Amino acid sequence: MNNEKFKSLLDETYQWPDYYEFKFIVKANDKSLIIAKLTGFTIHETPSKKGNYISISARKLMKSTEEVLEVYELMSTIKGIISL
């Protein structure tokens, strides 16, 4: 999904400020890279069955669609991350 379409969807779905939950999947040894960038978020971790990957849910009160997009942009710098 391109950024403009995603931005429109967020604007239609949320009334800012509102809580937004991000979901990421990373290799277990890259977990600290994600956690370090999620200051102020409520974080929940779920390891995969074999423990090779970790699903990270991060929730925070966001002020705008642009703030949500900034978080996704920041996370995109981590190699191998999957954003859901």
mmCIF file of the N, C-alpha and C atoms, coordinates in Angstrom:
data_MODEL
# 
_entry.id   MODEL 
# 
loop_
_atom_site.group_PDB 
_atom_site.id 
_atom_site.type_symbol 
_atom_site.label_atom_id 
_atom_site.label_alt_id 
_atom_site.label_comp_id 
_atom_site.label_asym_id 
_atom_site.label_entity_id 
_atom_site.label_seq_id 
_atom_site.pdbx_PDB_ins_code 
_atom_site.Cartn_x 
_atom_site.Cartn_y 
_atom_site.Cartn_z 
_atom_site.occupancy 
_atom_site.B_iso_or_equiv 
_atom_site.pdbx_formal_charge 
_atom_site.auth_seq_id 
_atom_site.auth_comp_id 
_atom_site.auth_asym_id 
_atom_site.auth_atom_id 
_atom_site.pdbx_PDB_model_num 
ATOM 1   N N  . MET A 1 1  ? 0.846   -1.170  0.000  1.00 0.00 ? 1  MET A N  1 
ATOM 2   C CA . MET A 1 1  ? 0.000   0.000   0.000  1.00 0.00 ? 1  MET A CA 1 
ATOM 3   C C  . MET A 1 1  ? 0.898   1.242   0.000  1.00 0.00 ? 1  MET A C  1 
ATOM 4   N N  . ASN A 1 2  ? 0.587   2.194   -0.875 1.00 0.00 ? 2  ASN A N  1 
ATOM 5   C CA . ASN A 1 2  ? 1.419   3.390   -0.907 1.00 0.00 ? 2  ASN A CA 1 
ATOM 6   C C  . ASN A 1 2  ? 1.065   4.323   0.247  1.00 0.00 ? 2  ASN A C  1 
ATOM 7   N N  . ASN A 1 3  ? 1.960   5.273   0.516  1.00 0.00 ? 3  ASN A N  1 
ATOM 8   C CA . ASN A 1 3  ? 1.785   6.162   1.665  1.00 0.00 ? 3  ASN A CA 1 
ATOM 9   C C  . ASN A 1 3  ? 0.525   7.011   1.581  1.00 0.00 ? 3  ASN A C  1 
ATOM 10  N N  . GLU A 1 4  ? 0.180   7.512   0.399  1.00 0.00 ? 4  GLU A N  1 
ATOM 11  C CA . GLU A 1 4  ? -0.997  8.367   0.267  1.00 0.00 ? 4  GLU A CA 1 
ATOM 12  C C  . GLU A 1 4  ? -2.285  7.592   0.579  1.00 0.00 ? 4  GLU A C  1 
ATOM 13  N N  . LYS A 1 5  ? -2.357  6.368   0.078  1.00 0.00 ? 5  LYS A N  1 
ATOM 14  C CA . LYS A 1 5  ? -3.533  5.539   0.328  1.00 0.00 ? 5  LYS A CA 1 
ATOM 15  C C  . LYS A 1 5  ? -3.621  5.190   1.815  1.00 0.00 ? 5  LYS A C  1 
ATOM 16  N N  . PHE A 1 6  ? -2.492  4.837   2.410  1.00 0.00 ? 6  PHE A N  1 
ATOM 17  C CA . PHE A 1 6  ? -2.447  4.501   3.832  1.00 0.00 ? 6  PHE A CA 1 
ATOM 18  C C  . PHE A 1 6  ? -2.793  5.729   4.672  1.00 0.00 ? 6  PHE A C  1 
ATOM 19  N N  . LYS A 1 7  ? -2.267  6.885   4.303  1.00 0.00 ? 7  LYS A N  1 
ATOM 20  C CA . LYS A 1 7  ? -2.559  8.139   5.006  1.00 0.00 ? 7  LYS A CA 1 
ATOM 21  C C  . LYS A 1 7  ? -4.059  8.429   4.974  1.00 0.00 ? 7  LYS A C  1 
ATOM 22  N N  . SER A 1 8  ? -4.683  8.263   3.817  1.00 0.00 ? 8  SER A N  1 
ATOM 23  C CA . SER A 1 8  ? -6.128  8.483   3.696  1.00 0.00 ? 8  SER A CA 1 
ATOM 24  C C  . SER A 1 8  ? -6.912  7.522   4.579  1.00 0.00 ? 8  SER A C  1 
ATOM 25  N N  . LEU A 1 9  ? -6.486  6.261   4.601  1.00 0.00 ? 9  LEU A N  1 
ATOM 26  C CA . LEU A 1 9  ? -7.146  5.251   5.431  1.00 0.00 ? 9  LEU A CA 1 
ATOM 27  C C  . LEU A 1 9  ? -7.047  5.613   6.913  1.00 0.00 ? 9  LEU A C  1 
ATOM 28  N N  . LEU A 1 10 ? -5.863  6.051   7.340  1.00 0.00 ? 10 LEU A N  1 
ATOM 29  C CA . LEU A 1 10 ? -5.691  6.456   8.738  1.00 0.00 ? 10 LEU A CA 1 
ATOM 30  C C  . LEU A 1 10 ? -6.583  7.649   9.074  1.00 0.00 ? 10 LEU A C  1 
ATOM 31  N N  . ASP A 1 11 ? -6.630  8.628   8.179  1.00 0.00 ? 11 ASP A N  1 
ATOM 32  C CA . ASP A 1 11 ? -7.452  9.819   8.408  1.00 0.00 ? 11 ASP A CA 1 
ATOM 33  C C  . ASP A 1 11 ? -8.936  9.476   8.492  1.00 0.00 ? 11 ASP A C  1 
ATOM 34  N N  . GLU A 1 12 ? -9.370  8.494   7.725  1.00 0.00 ? 12 GLU A N  1 
ATOM 35  C CA . GLU A 1 12 ? -10.774 8.075   7.741  1.00 0.00 ? 12 GLU A CA 1 
ATOM 36  C C  . GLU A 1 12 ? -11.118 7.262   8.991  1.00 0.00 ? 12 GLU A C  1 
ATOM 37  N N  . THR A 1 13 ? -10.144 6.537   9.514  1.00 0.00 ? 13 THR A N  1 
ATOM 38  C CA . THR A 1 13 ? -10.372 5.600   10.605 1.00 0.00 ? 13 THR A CA 1 
ATOM 39  C C  . THR A 1 13 ? -10.197 6.214   11.995 1.00 0.00 ? 13 THR A C  1 
ATOM 40  N N  . TYR A 1 14 ? -9.271  7.143   12.135 1.00 0.00 ? 14 TYR A N  1 
ATOM 41  C CA . TYR A 1 14 ? -8.924  7.681   13.447 1.00 0.00 ? 14 TYR A CA 1 
ATOM 42  C C  . TYR A 1 14 ? -9.289  9.155   13.576 1.00 0.00 ? 14 TYR A C  1 
ATOM 43  N N  . GLN A 1 15 ? -9.630  9.546   14.795 1.00 0.00 ? 15 GLN A N  1 
ATOM 44  C CA . GLN A 1 15 ? -9.819  10.945  15.174 1.00 0.00 ? 15 GLN A CA 1 
ATOM 45  C C  . GLN A 1 15 ? -8.655  11.285  16.099 1.00 0.00 ? 15 GLN A C  1 
ATOM 46  N N  . TRP A 1 16 ? -7.687  12.025  15.615 1.00 0.00 ? 16 TRP A N  1 
ATOM 47  C CA . TRP A 1 16 ? -6.475  12.319  16.402 1.00 0.00 ? 16 TRP A CA 1 
ATOM 48  C C  . TRP A 1 16 ? -6.760  13.411  17.414 1.00 0.00 ? 16 TRP A C  1 
ATOM 49  N N  . PRO A 1 17 ? -6.133  13.301  18.599 1.00 0.00 ? 17 PRO A N  1 
ATOM 50  C CA . PRO A 1 17 ? -5.241  12.236  19.053 1.00 0.00 ? 17 PRO A CA 1 
ATOM 51  C C  . PRO A 1 17 ? -6.019  10.955  19.393 1.00 0.00 ? 17 PRO A C  1 
ATOM 52  N N  . ASP A 1 18 ? -5.347  9.827   19.172 1.00 0.00 ? 18 ASP A N  1 
ATOM 53  C CA . ASP A 1 18 ? -5.936  8.527   19.457 1.00 0.00 ? 18 ASP A CA 1 
ATOM 54  C C  . ASP A 1 18 ? -4.806  7.521   19.666 1.00 0.00 ? 18 ASP A C  1 
ATOM 55  N N  . TYR A 1 19 ? -5.143  6.421   20.313 1.00 0.00 ? 19 TYR A N  1 
ATOM 56  C CA . TYR A 1 19 ? -4.148  5.369   20.488 1.00 0.00 ? 19 TYR A CA 1 
ATOM 57  C C  . TYR A 1 19 ? -4.022  4.589   19.187 1.00 0.00 ? 19 TYR A C  1 
ATOM 58  N N  . TYR A 1 20 ? -2.773  4.260   18.838 1.00 0.00 ? 20 TYR A N  1 
ATOM 59  C CA . TYR A 1 20 ? -2.508  3.483   17.637 1.00 0.00 ? 20 TYR A CA 1 
ATOM 60  C C  . TYR A 1 20 ? -1.581  2.347   18.034 1.00 0.00 ? 20 TYR A C  1 
ATOM 61  N N  . GLU A 1 21 ? -1.858  1.157   17.525 1.00 0.00 ? 21 GLU A N  1 
ATOM 62  C CA . GLU A 1 21 ? -1.021  -0.006  17.841 1.00 0.00 ? 21 GLU A CA 1 
ATOM 63  C C  . GLU A 1 21 ? -0.248  -0.425  16.605 1.00 0.00 ? 21 GLU A C  1 
ATOM 64  N N  . PHE A 1 22 ? 1.059   -0.426  16.753 1.00 0.00 ? 22 PHE A N  1 
ATOM 65  C CA . PHE A 1 22 ? 1.972   -0.877  15.709 1.00 0.00 ? 22 PHE A CA 1 
ATOM 66  C C  . PHE A 1 22 ? 2.287   -2.339  15.965 1.00 0.00 ? 22 PHE A C  1 
ATOM 67  N N  . LYS A 1 23 ? 2.488   -3.097  14.894 1.00 0.00 ? 23 LYS A N  1 
ATOM 68  C CA . LYS A 1 23 ? 2.900   -4.496  15.036 1.00 0.00 ? 23 LYS A CA 1 
ATOM 69  C C  . LYS A 1 23 ? 4.079   -4.741  14.104 1.00 0.00 ? 23 LYS A C  1 
ATOM 70  N N  . PHE A 1 24 ? 5.126   -5.326  14.679 1.00 0.00 ? 24 PHE A N  1 
ATOM 71  C CA . PHE A 1 24 ? 6.340   -5.617  13.934 1.00 0.00 ? 24 PHE A CA 1 
ATOM 72  C C  . PHE A 1 24 ? 6.789   -7.038  14.231 1.00 0.00 ? 24 PHE A C  1 
ATOM 73  N N  . ILE A 1 25 ? 7.425   -7.659  13.255 1.00 0.00 ? 25 ILE A N  1 
ATOM 74  C CA . ILE A 1 25 ? 8.051   -8.966  13.450 1.00 0.00 ? 25 ILE A CA 1 
ATOM 75  C C  . ILE A 1 25 ? 9.517   -8.810  13.060 1.00 0.00 ? 25 ILE A C  1 
ATOM 76  N N  . VAL A 1 26 ? 10.390  -9.284  13.943 1.00 0.00 ? 26 VAL A N  1 
ATOM 77  C CA . VAL A 1 26 ? 11.832  -9.218  13.698 1.00 0.00 ? 26 VAL A CA 1 
ATOM 78  C C  . VAL A 1 26 ? 12.491  -10.498 14.181 1.00 0.00 ? 26 VAL A C  1 
ATOM 79  N N  . LYS A 1 27 ? 13.705  -10.715 13.705 1.00 0.00 ? 27 LYS A N  1 
ATOM 80  C CA . LYS A 1 27 ? 14.502  -11.818 14.238 1.00 0.00 ? 27 LYS A CA 1 
ATOM 81  C C  . LYS A 1 27 ? 14.765  -11.522 15.708 1.00 0.00 ? 27 LYS A C  1 
ATOM 82  N N  . ALA A 1 28 ? 14.772  -12.568 16.506 1.00 0.00 ? 28 ALA A N  1 
ATOM 83  C CA . ALA A 1 28 ? 14.909  -12.418 17.958 1.00 0.00 ? 28 ALA A CA 1 
ATOM 84  C C  . ALA A 1 28 ? 16.142  -11.603 18.337 1.00 0.00 ? 28 ALA A C  1 
ATOM 85  N N  . ASN A 1 29 ? 17.245  -11.778 17.619 1.00 0.00 ? 29 ASN A N  1 
ATOM 86  C CA . ASN A 1 29 ? 18.467  -11.054 17.982 1.00 0.00 ? 29 ASN A CA 1 
ATOM 87  C C  . ASN A 1 29 ? 18.423  -9.577  17.575 1.00 0.00 ? 29 ASN A C  1 
ATOM 88  N N  . ASP A 1 30 ? 17.392  -9.143  16.837 1.00 0.00 ? 30 ASP A N  1 
ATOM 89  C CA . ASP A 1 30 ? 17.239  -7.732  16.465 1.00 0.00 ? 30 ASP A CA 1 
ATOM 90  C C  . ASP A 1 30 ? 16.219  -7.008  17.344 1.00 0.00 ? 30 ASP A C  1 
ATOM 91  N N  . LYS A 1 31 ? 15.667  -7.702  18.327 1.00 0.00 ? 31 LYS A N  1 
ATOM 92  C CA . LYS A 1 31 ? 14.631  -7.132  19.194 1.00 0.00 ? 31 LYS A CA 1 
ATOM 93  C C  . LYS A 1 31 ? 15.067  -5.821  19.826 1.00 0.00 ? 31 LYS A C  1 
ATOM 94  N N  . SER A 1 32 ? 16.290  -5.750  20.298 1.00 0.00 ? 32 SER A N  1 
ATOM 95  C CA . SER A 1 32 ? 16.759  -4.541  20.992 1.00 0.00 ? 32 SER A CA 1 
ATOM 96  C C  . SER A 1 32 ? 16.773  -3.319  20.074 1.00 0.00 ? 32 SER A C  1 
ATOM 97  N N  . LEU A 1 33 ? 16.965  -3.533  18.766 1.00 0.00 ? 33 LEU A N  1 
ATOM 98  C CA . LEU A 1 33 ? 16.943  -2.418  17.811 1.00 0.00 ? 33 LEU A CA 1 
ATOM 99  C C  . LEU A 1 33 ? 15.561  -1.774  17.758 1.00 0.00 ? 33 LEU A C  1 
ATOM 100 N N  . ILE A 1 34 ? 14.535  -2.603  17.827 1.00 0.00 ? 34 ILE A N  1 
ATOM 101 C CA . ILE A 1 34 ? 13.156  -2.121  17.795 1.00 0.00 ? 34 ILE A CA 1 
ATOM 102 C C  . ILE A 1 34 ? 12.807  -1.430  19.108 1.00 0.00 ? 34 ILE A C  1 
ATOM 103 N N  . ILE A 1 35 ? 13.069  -2.103  20.206 1.00 0.00 ? 35 ILE A N  1 
ATOM 104 C CA . ILE A 1 35 ? 12.708  -1.591  21.528 1.00 0.00 ? 35 ILE A CA 1 
ATOM 105 C C  . ILE A 1 35 ? 13.357  -0.229  21.776 1.00 0.00 ? 35 ILE A C  1 
ATOM 106 N N  . ALA A 1 36 ? 14.591  -0.062  21.342 1.00 0.00 ? 36 ALA A N  1 
ATOM 107 C CA . ALA A 1 36 ? 15.308  1.203   21.544 1.00 0.00 ? 36 ALA A CA 1 
ATOM 108 C C  . ALA A 1 36 ? 14.618  2.375   20.846 1.00 0.00 ? 36 ALA A C  1 
ATOM 109 N N  . LYS A 1 37 ? 13.927  2.107   19.755 1.00 0.00 ? 37 LYS A N  1 
ATOM 110 C CA . LYS A 1 37 ? 13.269  3.167   18.990 1.00 0.00 ? 37 LYS A CA 1 
ATOM 111 C C  . LYS A 1 37 ? 11.830  3.436   19.451 1.00 0.00 ? 37 LYS A C  1 
ATOM 112 N N  . LEU A 1 38 ? 11.332  2.648   20.390 1.00 0.00 ? 38 LEU A N  1 
ATOM 113 C CA . LEU A 1 38 ? 9.938   2.769   20.817 1.00 0.00 ? 38 LEU A CA 1 
ATOM 114 C C  . LEU A 1 38 ? 9.807   3.370   22.213 1.00 0.00 ? 38 LEU A C  1 
ATOM 115 N N  . THR A 1 39 ? 10.490  4.446   22.467 1.00 0.00 ? 39 THR A N  1 
ATOM 116 C CA . THR A 1 39 ? 10.436  5.131   23.747 1.00 0.00 ? 39 THR A CA 1 
ATOM 117 C C  . THR A 1 39 ? 9.031   5.681   23.985 1.00 0.00 ? 39 THR A C  1 
ATOM 118 N N  . GLY A 1 40 ? 8.482   5.410   25.148 1.00 0.00 ? 40 GLY A N  1 
ATOM 119 C CA . GLY A 1 40 ? 7.165   5.925   25.510 1.00 0.00 ? 40 GLY A CA 1 
ATOM 120 C C  . GLY A 1 40 ? 6.004   5.048   25.075 1.00 0.00 ? 40 GLY A C  1 
ATOM 121 N N  . PHE A 1 41 ? 6.295   3.927   24.414 1.00 0.00 ? 41 PHE A N  1 
ATOM 122 C CA . PHE A 1 41 ? 5.255   3.005   23.956 1.00 0.00 ? 41 PHE A CA 1 
ATOM 123 C C  . PHE A 1 41 ? 4.994   1.931   25.005 1.00 0.00 ? 41 PHE A C  1 
ATOM 124 N N  . THR A 1 42 ? 3.773   1.428   25.057 1.00 0.00 ? 42 THR A N  1 
ATOM 125 C CA . THR A 1 42 ? 3.466   0.226   25.826 1.00 0.00 ? 42 THR A CA 1 
ATOM 126 C C  . THR A 1 42 ? 3.775   -0.937  24.891 1.00 0.00 ? 42 THR A C  1 
ATOM 127 N N  . ILE A 1 43 ? 4.663   -1.814  25.316 1.00 0.00 ? 43 ILE A N  1 
ATOM 128 C CA . ILE A 1 43 ? 5.174   -2.869  24.433 1.00 0.00 ? 43 ILE A CA 1 
ATOM 129 C C  . ILE A 1 43 ? 4.791   -4.248  24.949 1.00 0.00 ? 43 ILE A C  1 
ATOM 130 N N  . HIS A 1 44 ? 4.368   -5.102  24.009 1.00 0.00 ? 44 HIS A N  1 
ATOM 131 C CA . HIS A 1 44 ? 4.066   -6.498  24.314 1.00 0.00 ? 44 HIS A CA 1 
ATOM 132 C C  . HIS A 1 44 ? 4.840   -7.353  23.311 1.00 0.00 ? 44 HIS A C  1 
ATOM 133 N N  . GLU A 1 45 ? 5.570   -8.345  23.813 1.00 0.00 ? 45 GLU A N  1 
ATOM 134 C CA . GLU A 1 45 ? 6.385   -9.219  22.960 1.00 0.00 ? 45 GLU A CA 1 
ATOM 135 C C  . GLU A 1 45 ? 5.832   -10.636 22.966 1.00 0.00 ? 45 GLU A C  1 
ATOM 136 N N  . THR A 1 46 ? 5.823   -11.265 21.787 1.00 0.00 ? 46 THR A N  1 
ATOM 137 C CA . THR A 1 46 ? 5.409   -12.663 21.674 1.00 0.00 ? 46 THR A CA 1 
ATOM 138 C C  . THR A 1 46 ? 6.445   -13.392 20.819 1.00 0.00 ? 46 THR A C  1 
ATOM 139 N N  . PRO A 1 47 ? 7.184   -14.332 21.425 1.00 0.00 ? 47 PRO A N  1 
ATOM 140 C CA . PRO A 1 47 ? 8.171   -15.080 20.631 1.00 0.00 ? 47 PRO A CA 1 
ATOM 141 C C  . PRO A 1 47 ? 7.486   -16.108 19.731 1.00 0.00 ? 47 PRO A C  1 
ATOM 142 N N  . SER A 1 48 ? 8.140   -16.421 18.627 1.00 0.00 ? 48 SER A N  1 
ATOM 143 C CA . SER A 1 48 ? 7.626   -17.466 17.746 1.00 0.00 ? 48 SER A CA 1 
ATOM 144 C C  . SER A 1 48 ? 7.807   -18.825 18.434 1.00 0.00 ? 48 SER A C  1 
ATOM 145 N N  . LYS A 1 49 ? 7.198   -19.838 17.868 1.00 0.00 ? 49 LYS A N  1 
ATOM 146 C CA . LYS A 1 49 ? 7.245   -21.176 18.470 1.00 0.00 ? 49 LYS A CA 1 
ATOM 147 C C  . LYS A 1 49 ? 8.680   -21.655 18.702 1.00 0.00 ? 49 LYS A C  1 
ATOM 148 N N  . LYS A 1 50 ? 9.543   -21.459 17.722 1.00 0.00 ? 50 LYS A N  1 
ATOM 149 C CA . LYS A 1 50 ? 10.936  -21.894 17.840 1.00 0.00 ? 50 LYS A CA 1 
ATOM 150 C C  . LYS A 1 50 ? 11.825  -20.831 18.482 1.00 0.00 ? 50 LYS A C  1 
ATOM 151 N N  . GLY A 1 51 ? 11.287  -19.626 18.676 1.00 0.00 ? 51 GLY A N  1 
ATOM 152 C CA . GLY A 1 51 ? 12.060  -18.567 19.318 1.00 0.00 ? 51 GLY A CA 1 
ATOM 153 C C  . GLY A 1 51 ? 12.969  -17.790 18.385 1.00 0.00 ? 51 GLY A C  1 
ATOM 154 N N  . ASN A 1 52 ? 12.867  -18.048 17.086 1.00 0.00 ? 52 ASN A N  1 
ATOM 155 C CA . ASN A 1 52 ? 13.726  -17.348 16.137 1.00 0.00 ? 52 ASN A CA 1 
ATOM 156 C C  . ASN A 1 52 ? 13.271  -15.926 15.850 1.00 0.00 ? 52 ASN A C  1 
ATOM 157 N N  . TYR A 1 53 ? 11.971  -15.679 16.001 1.00 0.00 ? 53 TYR A N  1 
ATOM 158 C CA . TYR A 1 53 ? 11.388  -14.372 15.707 1.00 0.00 ? 53 TYR A CA 1 
ATOM 159 C C  . TYR A 1 53 ? 10.587  -13.884 16.904 1.00 0.00 ? 53 TYR A C  1 
ATOM 160 N N  . ILE A 1 54 ? 10.381  -12.573 16.935 1.00 0.00 ? 54 ILE A N  1 
ATOM 161 C CA . ILE A 1 54 ? 9.571   -11.970 17.987 1.00 0.00 ? 54 ILE A CA 1 
ATOM 162 C C  . ILE A 1 54 ? 8.571   -11.032 17.327 1.00 0.00 ? 54 ILE A C  1 
ATOM 163 N N  . SER A 1 55 ? 7.328   -11.150 17.763 1.00 0.00 ? 55 SER A N  1 
ATOM 164 C CA . SER A 1 55 ? 6.283   -10.211 17.355 1.00 0.00 ? 55 SER A CA 1 
ATOM 165 C C  . SER A 1 55 ? 6.213   -9.141  18.436 1.00 0.00 ? 55 SER A C  1 
ATOM 166 N N  . ILE A 1 56 ? 6.301   -7.896  18.024 1.00 0.00 ? 56 ILE A N  1 
ATOM 167 C CA . ILE A 1 56 ? 6.269   -6.787  18.968 1.00 0.00 ? 56 ILE A CA 1 
ATOM 168 C C  . ILE A 1 56 ? 5.059   -5.916  18.660 1.00 0.00 ? 56 ILE A C  1 
ATOM 169 N N  . SER A 1 57 ? 4.201   -5.761  19.657 1.00 0.00 ? 57 SER A N  1 
ATOM 170 C CA . SER A 1 57 ? 3.072   -4.841  19.561 1.00 0.00 ? 57 SER A CA 1 
ATOM 171 C C  . SER A 1 57 ? 3.429   -3.630  20.413 1.00 0.00 ? 57 SER A C  1 
ATOM 172 N N  . ALA A 1 58 ? 3.280   -2.446  19.834 1.00 0.00 ? 58 ALA A N  1 
ATOM 173 C CA . ALA A 1 58 ? 3.637   -1.217  20.536 1.00 0.00 ? 58 ALA A CA 1 
ATOM 174 C C  . ALA A 1 58 ? 2.482   -0.229  20.414 1.00 0.00 ? 58 ALA A C  1 
ATOM 175 N N  . ARG A 1 59 ? 1.982   0.236   21.543 1.00 0.00 ? 59 ARG A N  1 
ATOM 176 C CA . ARG A 1 59 ? 0.805   1.112   21.554 1.00 0.00 ? 59 ARG A CA 1 
ATOM 177 C C  . ARG A 1 59 ? 1.173   2.448   22.180 1.00 0.00 ? 59 ARG A C  1 
ATOM 178 N N  . LYS A 1 60 ? 0.646   3.524   21.568 1.00 0.00 ? 60 LYS A N  1 
ATOM 179 C CA . LYS A 1 60 ? 0.935   4.857   22.094 1.00 0.00 ? 60 LYS A CA 1 
ATOM 180 C C  . LYS A 1 60 ? -0.120  5.839   21.595 1.00 0.00 ? 60 LYS A C  1 
ATOM 181 N N  . LEU A 1 61 ? -0.369  6.873   22.389 1.00 0.00 ? 61 LEU A N  1 
ATOM 182 C CA . LEU A 1 61 ? -1.255  7.948   21.979 1.00 0.00 ? 61 LEU A CA 1 
ATOM 183 C C  . LEU A 1 61 ? -0.536  8.780   20.925 1.00 0.00 ? 61 LEU A C  1 
ATOM 184 N N  . MET A 1 62 ? -1.079  8.783   19.724 1.00 0.00 ? 62 MET A N  1 
ATOM 185 C CA . MET A 1 62 ? -0.466  9.511   18.612 1.00 0.00 ? 62 MET A CA 1 
ATOM 186 C C  . MET A 1 62 ? -1.268  10.784  18.350 1.00 0.00 ? 62 MET A C  1 
ATOM 187 N N  . LYS A 1 63 ? -0.587  11.834  17.918 1.00 0.00 ? 63 LYS A N  1 
ATOM 188 C CA . LYS A 1 63 ? -1.225  13.124  17.707 1.00 0.00 ? 63 LYS A CA 1 
ATOM 189 C C  . LYS A 1 63 ? -1.790  13.306  16.307 1.00 0.00 ? 63 LYS A C  1 
ATOM 190 N N  . SER A 1 64 ? -1.224  12.559  15.335 1.00 0.00 ? 64 SER A N  1 
ATOM 191 C CA . SER A 1 64 ? -1.636  12.778  13.944 1.00 0.00 ? 64 SER A CA 1 
ATOM 192 C C  . SER A 1 64 ? -1.240  11.594  13.071 1.00 0.00 ? 64 SER A C  1 
ATOM 193 N N  . THR A 1 65 ? -1.800  11.585  11.881 1.00 0.00 ? 65 THR A N  1 
ATOM 194 C CA . THR A 1 65 ? -1.423  10.580  10.883 1.00 0.00 ? 65 THR A CA 1 
ATOM 195 C C  . THR A 1 65 ? 0.060   10.692  10.560 1.00 0.00 ? 65 THR A C  1 
ATOM 196 N N  . GLU A 1 66 ? 0.559   11.907  10.464 1.00 0.00 ? 66 GLU A N  1 
ATOM 197 C CA . GLU A 1 66 ? 1.968   12.123  10.150 1.00 0.00 ? 66 GLU A CA 1 
ATOM 198 C C  . GLU A 1 66 ? 2.877   11.498  11.201 1.00 0.00 ? 66 GLU A C  1 
ATOM 199 N N  . GLU A 1 67 ? 2.465   11.564  12.464 1.00 0.00 ? 67 GLU A N  1 
ATOM 200 C CA . GLU A 1 67 ? 3.259   10.964  13.537 1.00 0.00 ? 67 GLU A CA 1 
ATOM 201 C C  . GLU A 1 67 ? 3.316   9.444   13.382 1.00 0.00 ? 67 GLU A C  1 
ATOM 202 N N  . VAL A 1 68 ? 2.200   8.829   12.989 1.00 0.00 ? 68 VAL A N  1 
ATOM 203 C CA . VAL A 1 68 ? 2.162   7.386   12.746 1.00 0.00 ? 68 VAL A CA 1 
ATOM 204 C C  . VAL A 1 68 ? 3.116   7.032   11.599 1.00 0.00 ? 68 VAL A C  1 
ATOM 205 N N  . LEU A 1 69 ? 3.042   7.798   10.516 1.00 0.00 ? 69 LEU A N  1 
ATOM 206 C CA . LEU A 1 69 ? 3.904   7.535   9.356  1.00 0.00 ? 69 LEU A CA 1 
ATOM 207 C C  . LEU A 1 69 ? 5.380   7.702   9.702  1.00 0.00 ? 69 LEU A C  1 
ATOM 208 N N  . GLU A 1 70 ? 5.699   8.643   10.592 1.00 0.00 ? 70 GLU A N  1 
ATOM 209 C CA . GLU A 1 70 ? 7.085   8.842   11.018 1.00 0.00 ? 70 GLU A CA 1 
ATOM 210 C C  . GLU A 1 70 ? 7.620   7.605   11.731 1.00 0.00 ? 70 GLU A C  1 
ATOM 211 N N  . VAL A 1 71 ? 6.781   6.965   12.551 1.00 0.00 ? 71 VAL A N  1 
ATOM 212 C CA . VAL A 1 71 ? 7.214   5.754   13.256 1.00 0.00 ? 71 VAL A CA 1 
ATOM 213 C C  . VAL A 1 71 ? 7.502   4.642   12.244 1.00 0.00 ? 71 VAL A C  1 
ATOM 214 N N  . TYR A 1 72 ? 6.600   4.455   11.270 1.00 0.00 ? 72 TYR A N  1 
ATOM 215 C CA . TYR A 1 72 ? 6.840   3.435   10.249 1.00 0.00 ? 72 TYR A CA 1 
ATOM 216 C C  . TYR A 1 72 ? 8.112   3.734   9.455  1.00 0.00 ? 72 TYR A C  1 
ATOM 217 N N  . GLU A 1 73 ? 8.348   4.993   9.159  1.00 0.00 ? 73 GLU A N  1 
ATOM 218 C CA . GLU A 1 73 ? 9.559   5.396   8.426  1.00 0.00 ? 73 GLU A CA 1 
ATOM 219 C C  . GLU A 1 73 ? 10.806  5.086   9.252  1.00 0.00 ? 73 GLU A C  1 
ATOM 220 N N  . LEU A 1 74 ? 10.754  5.382   10.543 1.00 0.00 ? 74 LEU A N  1 
ATOM 221 C CA . LEU A 1 74 ? 11.868  5.101   11.441 1.00 0.00 ? 74 LEU A CA 1 
ATOM 222 C C  . LEU A 1 74 ? 12.157  3.602   11.500 1.00 0.00 ? 74 LEU A C  1 
ATOM 223 N N  . MET A 1 75 ? 11.108  2.793   11.592 1.00 0.00 ? 75 MET A N  1 
ATOM 224 C CA . MET A 1 75 ? 11.285  1.347   11.673 1.00 0.00 ? 75 MET A CA 1 
ATOM 225 C C  . MET A 1 75 ? 11.770  0.745   10.364 1.00 0.00 ? 75 MET A C  1 
ATOM 226 N N  . SER A 1 76 ? 11.469  1.385   9.263  1.00 0.00 ? 76 SER A N  1 
ATOM 227 C CA . SER A 1 76 ? 11.888  0.842   7.959  1.00 0.00 ? 76 SER A CA 1 
ATOM 228 C C  . SER A 1 76 ? 13.401  0.840   7.795  1.00 0.00 ? 76 SER A C  1 
ATOM 229 N N  . THR A 1 77 ? 14.116  1.522   8.691  1.00 0.00 ? 77 THR A N  1 
ATOM 230 C CA . THR A 1 77 ? 15.577  1.536   8.614  1.00 0.00 ? 77 THR A CA 1 
ATOM 231 C C  . THR A 1 77 ? 16.180  0.246   9.181  1.00 0.00 ? 77 THR A C  1 
ATOM 232 N N  . ILE A 1 78 ? 15.369  -0.563  9.842  1.00 0.00 ? 78 ILE A N  1 
ATOM 233 C CA . ILE A 1 78 ? 15.858  -1.822  10.432 1.00 0.00 ? 78 ILE A CA 1 
ATOM 234 C C  . ILE A 1 78 ? 15.729  -2.937  9.395  1.00 0.00 ? 78 ILE A C  1 
ATOM 235 N N  . LYS A 1 79 ? 16.851  -3.529  9.068  1.00 0.00 ? 79 LYS A N  1 
ATOM 236 C CA . LYS A 1 79 ? 16.893  -4.573  8.041  1.00 0.00 ? 79 LYS A CA 1 
ATOM 237 C C  . LYS A 1 79 ? 16.092  -5.803  8.472  1.00 0.00 ? 79 LYS A C  1 
ATOM 238 N N  . GLY A 1 80 ? 15.225  -6.273  7.586  1.00 0.00 ? 80 GLY A N  1 
ATOM 239 C CA . GLY A 1 80 ? 14.481  -7.503  7.822  1.00 0.00 ? 80 GLY A CA 1 
ATOM 240 C C  . GLY A 1 80 ? 13.203  -7.347  8.631  1.00 0.00 ? 80 GLY A C  1 
ATOM 241 N N  . ILE A 1 81 ? 12.867  -6.127  9.024  1.00 0.00 ? 81 ILE A N  1 
ATOM 242 C CA . ILE A 1 81 ? 11.650  -5.926  9.825  1.00 0.00 ? 81 ILE A CA 1 
ATOM 243 C C  . ILE A 1 81 ? 10.410  -6.131  8.960  1.00 0.00 ? 81 ILE A C  1 
ATOM 244 N N  . ILE A 1 82 ? 9.385   -6.697  9.544  1.00 0.00 ? 82 ILE A N  1 
ATOM 245 C CA . ILE A 1 82 ? 8.095   -6.851  8.881  1.00 0.00 ? 82 ILE A CA 1 
ATOM 246 C C  . ILE A 1 82 ? 7.104   -6.009  9.671  1.00 0.00 ? 82 ILE A C  1 
ATOM 247 N N  . SER A 1 83 ? 6.469   -5.060  8.995  1.00 0.00 ? 83 SER A N  1 
ATOM 248 C CA . SER A 1 83 ? 5.451   -4.213  9.635  1.00 0.00 ? 83 SER A CA 1 
ATOM 249 C C  . SER A 1 83 ? 4.085   -4.732  9.248  1.00 0.00 ? 83 SER A C  1 
ATOM 250 N N  . LEU A 1 84 ? 3.229   -4.931  10.240 1.00 0.00 ? 84 LEU A N  1 
ATOM 251 C CA . LEU A 1 84 ? 1.876   -5.411  9.982  1.00 0.00 ? 84 LEU A CA 1 
ATOM 252 C C  . LEU A 1 84 ? 0.874   -4.301  10.210 1.00 0.00 ? 84 LEU A C  1 
# 
